[in-house]
Amino acid sequence: MRTAADVRRAVDLRAVAGADHVKIYTKFTAELLRPLLDEATTLRLPVAAHLGKIDALTAARAGVASLEHMAGVVAAASRDPGPYFRAHDQFLRGWTTEEMGWAALDSGSVARTARALAATRVAIVPTLVVHEMLSRLDNPTLLSRPGMEDVPAGAASVRDVAGLLRRTGWRTGDLQAFRRSRARQNQFVREFKRAGGLIAAGSDAANQLLVPGLSLHEELSLLVAAGLTPVEAITAATRKGAELLRADSLGRVGPGKVADLVVLDANPATNIAATRRIVWVMVRGRILYPDSLRRTWGK
C-alpha cells in the first residue's frame, strides 16, 4: 500500500470478499493508518495490528481493535522509537531488533506504557508462546515434547527450526538476548491486566514449534506464569476472545450460545495444566473423542 486510495480500495475489496476483520502488518506506515481506519469503520471491520513502523500507543489511540504479539510496545515504551521503525524496513531485522529491545526497557516505562494502552481500550493478544519458543530455538527437546507426535513429519512450518535459524542468522547470543526479554514481556502483560486491559489468548500457530491446539494450552500456562489467574487465562481463551472477535454466540456457556465445549477430568481453576486433560469436546453439538480424531488423520 502506498497511498490513501490504495488503502481504501484494499479494505473495500476485503469487505466485498466477506472478511470479518482487517489486519495490518509490519511495514504499514502511520500516514496510512487514518484512511484505513476511516474506511474500515465505515464498513464495520475491526482492525488488528501486527505493528512494525507504528508504535503501539499511536495505533491504539487511532482506533485499532487489537495489538498482536505485543508488537509496537517496545517502540511505544522507548525514548527513541526510530531504530525500531527503521529495522522493520526488513522483516527479519525488525523482528530481531524488537525481540531484543524488550530487555532494554526499564520496569517503569513498561508499566506506564501498559497503563496508557489499557486506557485506550485496545485489546492485547500477547502470544507469549511465540516469544517463548523464539527464545528457546536452541533447545532440541522442544521438537520431541508431548504433542509434537501429532504434527506431520512434512509440516515444515512447525518442524523446520534449522531453516528459520538459517534465514534469520540468529546465533546463541541472539537467543540469549531473547530470553532476557521474557521477564519484561511478562511484566507488560501483568501490568496491562492490572490496569483493566482486555487480554485475548492466541498462539500464532503454525509457525516454528507452534502446534495448532497444543500451543494454545502452552499459552494459557505462560499467561498464568506472567501473572493471570488460571480462570483469567481461560477467560482470555474463551469469553475475551469472543468479545474481541465480536462473536456473541461464542465464548460462554448459556442459552442461545453455540454448543462448543471442552470437557476435562480435572479442575483447571486449581492447575492450568488441567486444560490438557481433555476427555471429549463438543463442536456445535457433536461430541468428538481425541483418539477417534487421531484415527482419521492417517486416512
VOPA-745968 format. One record per residue (C-alpha): residue number from 1; residue in one letter; x, y, z. Coordinates in pm, 1 decimal. Layout:
node k->NUM&r->A&x->X&y->Y&z->Z
...
***
This chain:
node k->1&r->M&x->0.0&y->0.0&z->0.0
node k->2&r->R&x->141.8&y->338.1&z->-99.7
node k->3&r->T&x->-147.9&y->586.8&z->-90.5
node k->4&r->A&x->-471.9&y->651.8&z->95.3
node k->5&r->A&x->-660.4&y->544.4&z->-216.9
node k->6&r->D&x->-469.8&y->214.2&z->-220.6
node k->7&r->V&x->-566.0&y->150.8&z->139.2
node k->8&r->R&x->-933.7&y->233.7&z->95.6
node k->9&r->R&x->-958.4&y->11.7&z->-210.0
node k->10&r->A&x->-786.1&y->-276.5&z->-29.8
node k->11&r->V&x->-1032.0&y->-252.6&z->260.3
node k->12&r->D&x->-1326.9&y->-236.6&z->19.0
node k->13&r->L&x->-1210.0&y->-547.3&z->-168.3
node k->14&r->R&x->-1181.3&y->-742.6&z->155.1
node k->15&r->A&x->-1524.0&y->-630.9&z->269.6
node k->16&r->V&x->-1676.2&y->-747.3&z->-60.2
node k->17&r->A&x->-1495.7&y->-1080.9&z->-21.2
node k->18&r->G&x->-1663.2&y->-1129.7&z->316.8
node k->19&r->A&x->-1375.7&y->-1056.6&z->554.7
node k->20&r->D&x->-1469.7&y->-1010.8&z->920.9
node k->21&r->H&x->-1150.8&y->-826.7&z->1016.6
node k->22&r->V&x->-864.7&y->-639.2&z->852.4
node k->23&r->K&x->-508.1&y->-690.8&z->973.2
node k->24&r->I&x->-216.0&y->-458.3&z->911.2
node k->25&r->Y&x->138.6&y->-587.7&z->907.8
node k->26&r->T&x->486.1&y->-468.4&z->996.4
node k->27&r->K&x->559.7&y->-234.9&z->703.3
node k->28&r->F&x->230.4&y->-46.0&z->724.9
node k->29&r->T&x->306.2&y->322.3&z->797.5
node k->30&r->A&x->145.8&y->577.8&z->1028.4
node k->31&r->E&x->30.5&y->811.1&z->749.1
node k->32&r->L&x->-186.9&y->535.6&z->603.2
node k->33&r->L&x->-349.6&y->447.9&z->935.0
node k->34&r->R&x->-621.4&y->717.2&z->931.2
node k->35&r->P&x->-763.3&y->638.4&z->584.0
node k->36&r->L&x->-752.9&y->267.3&z->666.8
node k->37&r->L&x->-942.2&y->313.7&z->993.3
node k->38&r->D&x->-1190.6&y->554.0&z->833.2
node k->39&r->E&x->-1277.0&y->301.7&z->563.3
node k->40&r->A&x->-1278.2&y->2.9&z->798.5
node k->41&r->T&x->-1502.1&y->184.4&z->1048.2
node k->42&r->T&x->-1747.6&y->276.1&z->773.3
node k->43&r->L&x->-1765.6&y->-90.1&z->673.7
node k->44&r->R&x->-1771.9&y->-210.8&z->1038.8
node k->45&r->L&x->-1449.3&y->-404.9&z->1003.7
node k->46&r->P&x->-1231.1&y->-412.5&z->1317.2
node k->47&r->V&x->-858.7&y->-367.0&z->1253.1
node k->48&r->A&x->-598.1&y->-594.8&z->1410.0
node k->49&r->A&x->-240.0&y->-470.7&z->1410.1
node k->50&r->H&x->92.6&y->-653.5&z->1391.5
node k->51&r->L&x->298.7&y->-335.9&z->1404.4
node k->52&r->G&x->648.9&y->-256.3&z->1290.5
node k->53&r->K&x->664.6&y->104.0&z->1167.5
node k->54&r->I&x->398.1&y->239.0&z->1406.1
node k->55&r->D&x->423.5&y->239.2&z->1783.1
node k->56&r->A&x->151.6&y->67.9&z->1985.6
node k->57&r->L&x->15.3&y->383.3&z->2151.2
node k->58&r->T&x->-24.0&y->565.9&z->1820.0
node k->59&r->A&x->-211.0&y->270.0&z->1673.0
node k->60&r->A&x->-428.7&y->219.6&z->1980.4
node k->61&r->R&x->-523.2&y->585.2&z->2008.4
node k->62&r->A&x->-609.0&y->589.4&z->1638.6
node k->63&r->G&x->-859.0&y->309.0&z->1696.5
node k->64&r->V&x->-718.4&y->-32.8&z->1609.9
node k->65&r->A&x->-909.4&y->-310.4&z->1785.3
node k->66&r->S&x->-616.1&y->-527.4&z->1887.1
node k->67&r->L&x->-238.8&y->-539.6&z->1907.5
node k->68&r->E&x->-96.9&y->-876.5&z->1802.3
node k->69&r->H&x->214.8&y->-1031.9&z->1961.5
node k->70&r->M&x->270.5&y->-709.7&z->2165.0
node k->71&r->A&x->435.5&y->-567.1&z->1852.2
node k->72&r->G&x->488.4&y->-191.6&z->1874.2
node k->73&r->V&x->500.8&y->-189.9&z->2254.3
node k->74&r->V&x->880.8&y->-162.3&z->2265.8
node k->75&r->A&x->869.2&y->138.3&z->2033.5
node k->76&r->A&x->596.2&y->299.3&z->2246.6
node k->77&r->A&x->798.7&y->249.4&z->2565.0
node k->78&r->S&x->1130.5&y->367.2&z->2417.7
node k->79&r->R&x->1265.5&y->719.5&z->2426.2
node k->80&r->D&x->1366.3&y->688.2&z->2060.7
node k->81&r->P&x->1147.2&y->453.1&z->1854.9
node k->82&r->G&x->1327.2&y->541.3&z->1531.7
node k->83&r->P&x->1570.0&y->246.8&z->1529.5
node k->84&r->Y&x->1279.5&y->3.3&z->1564.3
node k->85&r->F&x->1085.9&y->163.6&z->1279.9
node k->86&r->R&x->1390.6&y->160.4&z->1052.8
node k->87&r->A&x->1473.1&y->-200.7&z->1138.5
node k->88&r->H&x->1132.0&y->-302.5&z->1006.3
node k->89&r->D&x->1236.3&y->-199.4&z->655.9
node k->90&r->Q&x->1348.6&y->-562.7&z->656.1
node k->91&r->F&x->1115.9&y->-811.2&z->819.4
node k->92&r->L&x->1371.3&y->-1036.0&z->989.6
node k->93&r->R&x->1586.9&y->-746.7&z->1109.9
node k->94&r->G&x->1281.2&y->-574.8&z->1254.8
node k->95&r->W&x->1176.3&y->-891.9&z->1429.0
node k->96&r->T&x->1525.0&y->-937.4&z->1577.3
node k->97&r->T&x->1562.9&y->-577.9&z->1692.8
node k->98&r->E&x->1221.7&y->-566.6&z->1856.2
node k->99&r->E&x->1259.9&y->-902.6&z->2029.4
node k->100&r->M&x->1589.2&y->-787.1&z->2180.2
node k->101&r->G&x->1452.3&y->-443.0&z->2263.1
node k->102&r->W&x->1229.5&y->-564.1&z->2544.5
node k->103&r->A&x->1533.8&y->-635.4&z->2761.6
node k->104&r->A&x->1649.8&y->-274.5&z->2724.0
node k->105&r->L&x->1330.5&y->-133.8&z->2879.1
node k->106&r->D&x->1311.4&y->-41.3&z->3246.4
node k->107&r->S&x->1019.0&y->-153.5&z->3458.8
node k->108&r->G&x->879.5&y->199.2&z->3494.3
node k->109&r->S&x->848.3&y->257.8&z->3120.8
node k->110&r->V&x->685.2&y->-83.6&z->3074.4
node k->111&r->A&x->430.5&y->-11.7&z->3347.7
node k->112&r->R&x->349.7&y->335.7&z->3212.2
node k->113&r->T&x->304.8&y->205.2&z->2859.8
node k->114&r->A&x->79.9&y->-78.0&z->2979.3
node k->115&r->R&x->-142.8&y->163.6&z->3171.1
node k->116&r->A&x->-160.4&y->405.9&z->2879.3
node k->117&r->L&x->-257.6&y->127.0&z->2639.8
node k->118&r->A&x->-521.7&y->-9.5&z->2876.3
node k->119&r->A&x->-676.5&y->338.1&z->2891.3
node k->120&r->T&x->-734.0&y->331.4&z->2513.5
node k->121&r->R&x->-946.3&y->11.9&z->2546.6
node k->122&r->V&x->-736.1&y->-167.0&z->2285.1
node k->123&r->A&x->-711.3&y->-544.8&z->2326.1
node k->124&r->I&x->-376.9&y->-721.6&z->2353.1
node k->125&r->V&x->-314.5&y->-1066.7&z->2206.8
node k->126&r->P&x->29.6&y->-1126.0&z->2359.1
node k->127&r->T&x->107.4&y->-1471.9&z->2212.9
node k->128&r->L&x->369.6&y->-1525.3&z->2481.8
node k->129&r->V&x->424.6&y->-1872.7&z->2339.3
node k->130&r->V&x->575.2&y->-1715.9&z->2024.5
node k->131&r->H&x->828.8&y->-1522.0&z->2228.8
node k->132&r->E&x->899.6&y->-1823.7&z->2448.9
node k->133&r->M&x->964.2&y->-2054.2&z->2154.7
node k->134&r->L&x->1181.7&y->-1798.8&z->1974.6
node k->135&r->S&x->1393.8&y->-1768.6&z->2286.0
node k->136&r->R&x->1440.4&y->-2147.3&z->2303.6
node k->137&r->L&x->1510.0&y->-2236.5&z->1940.1
node k->138&r->D&x->1842.0&y->-2382.5&z->2054.1
node k->139&r->N&x->1664.9&y->-2642.1&z->2269.5
node k->140&r->P&x->1630.2&y->-2955.7&z->2053.3
node k->141&r->T&x->1400.0&y->-3129.3&z->2301.9
node k->142&r->L&x->1115.1&y->-2896.8&z->2201.6
node k->143&r->L&x->1085.4&y->-3088.3&z->1874.4
node k->144&r->S&x->1000.8&y->-3401.5&z->2070.3
node k->145&r->R&x->789.9&y->-3255.5&z->2351.8
node k->146&r->P&x->446.8&y->-3411.0&z->2415.2
node k->147&r->G&x->209.4&y->-3301.6&z->2139.9
node k->148&r->M&x->467.1&y->-3293.4&z->1861.3
node k->149&r->E&x->380.3&y->-3653.0&z->1774.3
node k->150&r->D&x->57.2&y->-3520.0&z->1623.0
node k->151&r->V&x->246.1&y->-3290.6&z->1382.3
node k->152&r->P&x->305.5&y->-3449.1&z->1038.3
node k->153&r->A&x->668.8&y->-3508.2&z->951.6
node k->154&r->G&x->632.3&y->-3283.3&z->647.4
node k->155&r->A&x->493.6&y->-2984.4&z->840.4
node k->156&r->A&x->798.1&y->-2765.2&z->781.7
node k->157&r->S&x->633.6&y->-2450.6&z->918.5
node k->158&r->V&x->635.0&y->-2616.0&z->1263.2
node k->159&r->R&x->932.3&y->-2851.3&z->1244.3
node k->160&r->D&x->1195.6&y->-2665.9&z->1039.5
node k->161&r->V&x->1376.4&y->-2484.2&z->1320.0
node k->162&r->A&x->1709.6&y->-2517.1&z->1139.8
node k->163&r->G&x->1562.9&y->-2341.5&z->836.3
node k->164&r->L&x->1443.6&y->-2049.5&z->1048.1
node k->165&r->L&x->1785.5&y->-2015.7&z->1208.1
node k->166&r->R&x->1946.3&y->-2010.9&z->862.5
node k->167&r->R&x->1709.9&y->-1740.9&z->736.8
node k->168&r->T&x->1746.4&y->-1520.3&z->1042.7
node k->169&r->G&x->2114.0&y->-1575.8&z->1111.6
node k->170&r->W&x->2033.8&y->-1598.7&z->1482.4
node k->171&r->R&x->2311.8&y->-1737.8&z->1698.2
node k->172&r->T&x->2337.9&y->-1832.7&z->2064.5
node k->173&r->G&x->2388.6&y->-1471.5&z->2171.3
node k->174&r->D&x->2071.8&y->-1360.3&z->1994.1
node k->175&r->L&x->1863.1&y->-1631.2&z->2159.3
node k->176&r->Q&x->2011.4&y->-1543.1&z->2498.1
node k->177&r->A&x->1902.8&y->-1184.0&z->2437.0
node k->178&r->F&x->1553.6&y->-1305.2&z->2354.6
node k->179&r->R&x->1547.0&y->-1496.3&z->2683.7
node k->180&r->R&x->1646.5&y->-1182.6&z->2873.8
node k->181&r->S&x->1344.7&y->-1007.8&z->2719.8
node k->182&r->R&x->1093.9&y->-1256.9&z->2853.7
node k->183&r->A&x->1072.6&y->-1100.8&z->3201.9
node k->184&r->R&x->977.2&y->-761.1&z->3056.9
node k->185&r->Q&x->717.9&y->-919.4&z->2827.6
node k->186&r->N&x->561.6&y->-1092.0&z->3126.0
node k->187&r->Q&x->568.5&y->-768.9&z->3323.1
node k->188&r->F&x->386.5&y->-588.8&z->3044.1
node k->189&r->V&x->108.4&y->-849.1&z->3039.4
node k->190&r->R&x->80.6&y->-832.5&z->3418.3
node k->191&r->E&x->63.7&y->-450.6&z->3423.0
node k->192&r->F&x->-183.2&y->-435.9&z->3135.3
node k->193&r->K&x->-411.4&y->-685.0&z->3313.4
node k->194&r->R&x->-380.8&y->-491.6&z->3640.7
node k->195&r->A&x->-485.9&y->-174.5&z->3457.1
node k->196&r->G&x->-803.6&y->-343.8&z->3333.4
node k->197&r->G&x->-692.8&y->-416.8&z->2977.2
node k->198&r->L&x->-858.6&y->-686.6&z->2767.2
node k->199&r->I&x->-622.8&y->-980.0&z->2702.7
node k->200&r->A&x->-715.7&y->-1247.7&z->2448.7
node k->201&r->A&x->-522.8&y->-1572.7&z->2410.9
node k->202&r->G&x->-366.6&y->-1670.3&z->2078.7
node k->203&r->S&x->-74.9&y->-1883.9&z->1967.0
node k->204&r->D&x->33.3&y->-1777.7&z->1613.7
node k->205&r->A&x->37.7&y->-2146.2&z->1516.3
node k->206&r->A&x->157.2&y->-2298.9&z->1289.6
node k->207&r->N&x->495.3&y->-2129.1&z->1291.3
node k->208&r->Q&x->815.0&y->-2289.6&z->1417.9
node k->209&r->L&x->744.8&y->-2506.4&z->1724.7
node k->210&r->L&x->388.7&y->-2369.9&z->1745.6
node k->211&r->V&x->143.3&y->-2657.1&z->1721.0
node k->212&r->P&x->-223.7&y->-2581.1&z->1646.5
node k->213&r->G&x->-419.8&y->-2669.0&z->1958.9
node k->214&r->L&x->-125.2&y->-2762.0&z->2179.3
node k->215&r->S&x->26.7&y->-2415.4&z->2169.5
node k->216&r->L&x->-292.2&y->-2255.1&z->2296.4
node k->217&r->H&x->-261.6&y->-2471.0&z->2609.1
node k->218&r->E&x->102.4&y->-2361.9&z->2634.7
node k->219&r->E&x->-11.3&y->-2000.7&z->2601.4
node k->220&r->L&x->-254.0&y->-2042.0&z->2891.5
node k->221&r->S&x->27.7&y->-2172.5&z->3111.5
node k->222&r->L&x->250.4&y->-1881.9&z->3012.2
node k->223&r->L&x->-25.2&y->-1630.1&z->3085.7
node k->224&r->V&x->-57.7&y->-1777.7&z->3434.4
node k->225&r->A&x->319.7&y->-1760.8&z->3479.4
node k->226&r->A&x->302.2&y->-1393.5&z->3375.5
node k->227&r->G&x->50.4&y->-1313.6&z->3648.8
node k->228&r->L&x->-300.5&y->-1408.3&z->3538.9
node k->229&r->T&x->-503.6&y->-1648.7&z->3748.9
node k->230&r->P&x->-599.5&y->-1976.0&z->3580.3
node k->231&r->V&x->-958.4&y->-1855.1&z->3542.8
node k->232&r->E&x->-839.1&y->-1527.4&z->3388.3
node k->233&r->A&x->-624.9&y->-1721.7&z->3140.8
node k->234&r->I&x->-916.5&y->-1948.3&z->3046.1
node k->235&r->T&x->-1137.5&y->-1641.6&z->3007.9
node k->236&r->A&x->-878.2&y->-1491.1&z->2773.0
node k->237&r->A&x->-914.6&y->-1800.0&z->2551.8
node k->238&r->T&x->-1294.7&y->-1805.8&z->2563.8
node k->239&r->R&x->-1507.2&y->-1505.9&z->2655.6
node k->240&r->K&x->-1242.4&y->-1239.1&z->2593.0
node k->241&r->G&x->-1151.3&y->-1389.8&z->2257.9
node k->242&r->A&x->-1516.9&y->-1390.6&z->2158.1
node k->243&r->E&x->-1554.6&y->-1027.9&z->2266.7
node k->244&r->L&x->-1257.3&y->-927.5&z->2055.5
node k->245&r->L&x->-1397.5&y->-1114.2&z->1754.4
node k->246&r->R&x->-1743.9&y->-967.2&z->1818.0
node k->247&r->A&x->-1876.0&y->-1323.1&z->1815.4
node k->248&r->D&x->-2173.8&y->-1304.6&z->2050.1
node k->249&r->S&x->-2259.3&y->-1673.0&z->2011.2
node k->250&r->L&x->-1917.6&y->-1793.3&z->2130.4
node k->251&r->G&x->-1708.6&y->-1787.7&z->2444.4
node k->252&r->R&x->-1970.3&y->-1861.5&z->2710.2
node k->253&r->V&x->-2189.7&y->-2147.6&z->2822.9
node k->254&r->G&x->-2552.4&y->-2037.5&z->2817.2
node k->255&r->P&x->-2886.4&y->-2041.4&z->2635.9
node k->256&r->G&x->-2857.5&y->-1940.4&z->2272.5
node k->257&r->K&x->-2481.1&y->-1990.6&z->2256.3
node k->258&r->V&x->-2308.5&y->-2230.4&z->2016.4
node k->259&r->A&x->-2266.3&y->-2575.7&z->2176.2
node k->260&r->D&x->-1885.1&y->-2574.5&z->2171.9
node k->261&r->L&x->-1748.2&y->-2731.1&z->2491.0
node k->262&r->V&x->-1428.9&y->-2885.5&z->2624.9
node k->263&r->V&x->-1479.7&y->-3148.2&z->2897.2
node k->264&r->L&x->-1186.2&y->-3212.5&z->3131.7
node k->265&r->D&x->-1122.7&y->-3467.2&z->3405.7
node k->266&r->A&x->-951.4&y->-3216.5&z->3639.0
node k->267&r->N&x->-1011.1&y->-2862.7&z->3760.0
node k->268&r->P&x->-812.5&y->-2602.4&z->3562.7
node k->269&r->A&x->-901.0&y->-2332.2&z->3815.1
node k->270&r->T&x->-667.8&y->-2515.8&z->4052.5
node k->271&r->N&x->-398.3&y->-2602.4&z->3799.1
node k->272&r->I&x->-395.1&y->-2454.2&z->3449.6
node k->273&r->A&x->-219.7&y->-2767.4&z->3318.2
node k->274&r->A&x->-553.7&y->-2945.2&z->3359.7
node k->275&r->T&x->-676.6&y->-2783.6&z->3035.6
node k->276&r->R&x->-473.6&y->-3054.2&z->2858.9
node k->277&r->R&x->-664.0&y->-3337.8&z->3029.3
node k->278&r->I&x->-936.9&y->-3349.1&z->2766.6
node k->279&r->V&x->-1196.2&y->-3625.0&z->2787.0
node k->280&r->W&x->-1400.3&y->-3507.7&z->2490.2
node k->281&r->V&x->-1501.0&y->-3194.9&z->2303.4
node k->282&r->M&x->-1832.5&y->-3084.5&z->2161.0
node k->283&r->V&x->-1830.6&y->-2890.7&z->1834.2
node k->284&r->R&x->-2170.5&y->-2737.0&z->1753.6
node k->285&r->G&x->-2339.8&y->-3015.8&z->1945.4
node k->286&r->R&x->-2134.5&y->-3304.5&z->1803.9
node k->287&r->I&x->-1921.4&y->-3498.9&z->2054.0
node k->288&r->L&x->-1567.8&y->-3589.3&z->1943.8
node k->289&r->Y&x->-1313.8&y->-3802.1&z->2128.4
node k->290&r->P&x->-937.3&y->-3738.0&z->2089.5
node k->291&r->D&x->-849.1&y->-4094.4&z->1986.1
node k->292&r->S&x->-1125.2&y->-4107.8&z->1728.0
node k->293&r->L&x->-984.8&y->-3793.8&z->1567.1
node k->294&r->R&x->-632.3&y->-3932.3&z->1558.9
node k->295&r->R&x->-753.9&y->-4244.8&z->1379.6
node k->296&r->T&x->-883.9&y->-4030.9&z->1092.9
node k->297&r->W&x->-555.5&y->-3846.3&z->1037.6
node k->298&r->G&x->-381.1&y->-4136.3&z->867.0
node k->299&r->K&x->-652.1&y->-4166.6&z->601.7
***
